[in-house]
Amino acid sequence: MKSSRAFPLRQAAILLFWMAVWQMAACFIDNSIILVGPAETLQALLRLLPDPEFWLSIAGSFGKISCGFLLALFAGIAAGSAACRFPLLRDFLEPAVTLMKSVPVASFVILALIWTGSQHLAVLISFLVVFPILYVNTLAGLQSADIRLLEMARVFRVRPLRRVRFIYLPALLPYLSGGCRVALGMSWKSGVAAEVIGLPSHSIGEHLYMSKIYLETDGLFAWTIVIIAISVLVERLVLFLLNRLQRKGGAAHAPADS
């Protein structure tokens, strides 16, 4: 009980420490164009909250980046599963996945502007960045399934759906959770970066660019905090759902072992 209470207090103390460092750095530099402190950032954020455009821009970016992430999630799981089942397909997909992992986001953004225009830019870029992460983790998770359990399932002629539920899914979920933890952050970083370049209307990236143009550093920091907050909340929600699914899978698996 003491440890559970101490953990939030320790996190709060660490947060306060870094905010103090931030404030001291702002006071030392003493130039609001280069760096603003937490107080100025909070004031800028409070000015944004009543503005309908603020919420419209959040909704626009959230919808597009989330759409790109979900498409990449389903496509990564499907492609990773197929590649695990068919080694020839895995060999064919390897160059494309390597290309997605290696090409800079800026190059993708420029090509995507030619292909799709700016309005759907964040969807495509989020997909291209997230897909290889989830594909690789799905493939690794399925390949880590216990060979002895698979052999036993073949001997006893266990139905394919039960193999997926009791053998493949428990092996996949830890890898998928780790992949989502990385992919969610990358989707927001790449998606907002694409918006900064493409400048679609009603987007977070558009406001970041305008803050840069007008040297509104407090607004830039305020929007950055909004991005971080949304990314963290979405990450915790997705990981909570995956962990709950993993616990259900473990509970369902326990009676089968007994």
Secondary structure, DSSP 8 states (H G I E B T S, - for coil): -HHHHHHHHHHHHHHHHHHHHHHHHHHHH--TTT---HHHHHHHHHHHTT-HHHHHHHHHHHHHHHHHHHHHHHHHHHHHHHHHH-HHHHHHHHHHHHHHHHS-HHHHHHHHHHHH-STTHHHHHHHHHHHHHHHHHHHHHHHTS-HHHHHHHHHTT--HHHHIIIIIHHHHHHHHHHHHHHHHHHHHHHHHHHHHHH--SS-HHHHHHHHHHTT-HHHHHHHHHHHHHHHHHHHHHHHHHHHHHHHHHHHHHHHHH-
